[in-house]
Amino acid sequence: MNENFPENLRLLCSYYKSIADVCRRLAVNRPQFNRYLSGTTFPSNSTLRRICDFFGVEEHEILLPHSQFRRLLQVRPVTEQEPVAATPEQQYFDKLNSVGQSGIEKYVGYYFEYYLSMAYPGKVLRTLVCIERQGNKTYYQRTERLNPRKSGKPFHGLYKGVVQFLGDRIFLHDYETLTNLEMTQTVLYPTFKNRVDRLTGLRLGVSGSGERMPCCTRVMLEFIGKEIKRNKVMPMLGLYDYDDEALDDDIRLSIKNDIAIGEWHFRARF
């Protein structure tokens, strides 16, 4: 922990009208930012770069002794960034966020996700999903861990996206971050129970095997906590046989991709 960082950060924030304004522009969670200001937590490398880029200082400069940093700003003062006109795309997402964030807080946390793999037919894929709030927006990350040959290092896939809560349904839109060749949309159908346990829904996407044809699969999310120990959770991810005893009957029923007689649409299971 650098003892100069909190004081230097507070000085930079003083050029803005409020801490809340800084958090909103940075899209950083306010309680987390308060921990940076108090010195109880130091930001990750990526967050530190984002903070420095926002204020227009270098990473090594924000760690300078406070008296030296103050003199630096007197020579090169921080100027408050002018708001940039929102693009049509940003206006679209801002509109979605204005109506799609109320009620989402209860679903923040970590989940095991189950669905029949698009790339490995007949196998159930268990992934890790994290839904988190940052400022006034909700994001999520889906981590895959594949080792179909049972030898060598496993392959990790990472998907990142945004979350809206509309009409008592959870909408997740993401993209695959390693190759940037995939986007998926998932719609979850939560119950009205106070306790979040399992969420079911449908996912529309494509196979990571390179097949061009889009497909749809049933999906279930199993809540595992607000916080987790990743070193214990990560080894549990991967491909499972459909009849593996690690999967209970409710999971199998919820993700089985069949259509009942008389049904005209592929629907999520409750």
QUIMOSUL-V371810 format. One record per backbone hydrogen bond with DSSP energy under -1.0 kcal/mol. NH is the residue of the N-H (numbers start at 1). CO is the residue of the C=O. Records with the same first field share a line. If there is no record, write none. Layout:
NH: CO + CO
//
This chain:
8: 4
9: 5
10: 6
11: 7
12: 8
13: 9
14: 10
15: 12
16: 13
22: 18
23: 19
24: 20
25: 21
26: 22
27: 23
28: 23
33: 29
34: 30
35: 31
36: 32
37: 33
38: 34
40: 35
41: 35
48: 44
49: 45
50: 46
51: 47
52: 48
53: 49
54: 50
55: 51
56: 52
57: 52
62: 58
64: 61
69: 65
70: 66
71: 67
72: 68
73: 69
74: 70
75: 71
76: 72
91: 87
92: 88
93: 89
94: 90
95: 91
96: 92
97: 93
98: 94
99: 95
100: 96
104: 101
107: 104
108: 105
109: 131
110: 225
111: 129
112: 222
113: 127
114: 220
115: 125
117: 123
123: 120
124: 240
125: 115
126: 238
127: 113
128: 143
129: 111
130: 141
131: 109
132: 139
134: 137
137: 134
139: 132
140: 161
141: 130
142: 159
143: 128
144: 157
146: 155
150: 147
155: 146
157: 144
159: 142
160: 175
161: 140
162: 173
163: 138
164: 171
165: 100
166: 169
169: 166
170: 188
171: 164
172: 186
173: 162
174: 184
175: 160
176: 182
177: 158
184: 174
185: 204
186: 172
187: 202
188: 170
189: 200
199: 221
201: 219
202: 187
203: 217
204: 185
205: 215
210: 207
215: 205
217: 203
219: 201
220: 114
221: 199
222: 112
223: 197
224: 110
232: 229
233: 229
234: 230
236: 233
237: 234
238: 126
240: 124
244: 241
247: 244
252: 248
253: 249
254: 250
255: 251
256: 252
258: 256
263: 260
//
